Amino acid sequence: MRAEIVGAMTRDVKILVGVGALVLVAGLGWMVFGPRLASDVPPVLGYVDQGAPPAPKRTPPPRPPFKLPWWK
């Protein structure tokens, strides 16, 4: 059966299948044996959110600079 399939393909299709298989094997070899990325590489394809700013200090309730009769 395999000989019939290979025999039915034209030469250009055989070349395309061979090149595709070569690229696939090379890609898998690069994934397994290729160089590892360093862990200190900053992300390139995205934005890193710095997070929320620190919460402001709580302020005491407002008071007048001197005592007023209507201030409670």
BELNORQUI-V781074 format. One record per backbone hydrogen bond with DSSP energy under -0.5 kcal/mol. NH is the residue of the N-H (numbers start at 1). CO is the residue of the C=O. Records with the same first field share a line. If there is no record, write none. Layout:
# BELNORQUI-V781074
NH: CO + CO
This chain:
# BELNORQUI-V781074
5: 1
6: 2
7: 3
8: 4
9: 5 + 6
14: 10
15: 11
16: 12
17: 13
18: 14
19: 15
20: 16
21: 17
22: 18
23: 19
24: 20
25: 21
26: 22
27: 23
28: 24
29: 25
30: 26
31: 27
32: 28
33: 29
34: 30
41: 38
49: 47
71: 68
